[in-house]
Amino acid sequence: MFTRSLKKLSAIVDSLKFDVLTPVMAELSFIMEDLALNMKNIDWREEKVAQLRDIVKSTFEVFRSVGKGALFLAENFREIIAVVALLKSAWSP
């Protein structure tokens, strides 16, 4: 009985996967078709490559800045906590 129930549940999940993925795959195929057509246009391709380079460069700059901030926080954690404690005690009645 448990095995039958598990098989039915598995069949339901499989049908849901198929129902959910079918529209997604259809939309993805339209997007890929547009991309393939646009890739033939050299100007469009060069513009998108330049945009991608800018995005990647900006992303790495953000990660670098976050890393520097985390490093600063790690190195000065005690001092930051002390300043926060002093400020809290100064504004407490």
C-alpha positions, 0 to 999 in steps of 0.5 A: 500500500505504501509503495502504491501511494509512493508511485502515485505521488511520484507520477503526480510530481512527474506530471507537475514537472512536465506541466511546469517546464513545458511553458518555460522551455517554450519561452526559452526556445523563443529567447534562444531563437532571438539570440541566434538571429541577433548574434548574426548582427555584428554591431549588436553582438559587439554592443552586447559583448561590451555590456557584458564586459562592463557588467562583469567588471562592475560585479568584480569591483563590488565583490572587491569593495565588499571584501575590503569592507569585511576585512576592515570589519574583521580587523577592527571589530573590537574597536567598532563594538567599543564605539557602539557601546560608548554611543549607546551609553552616551544616549541612554538615560 
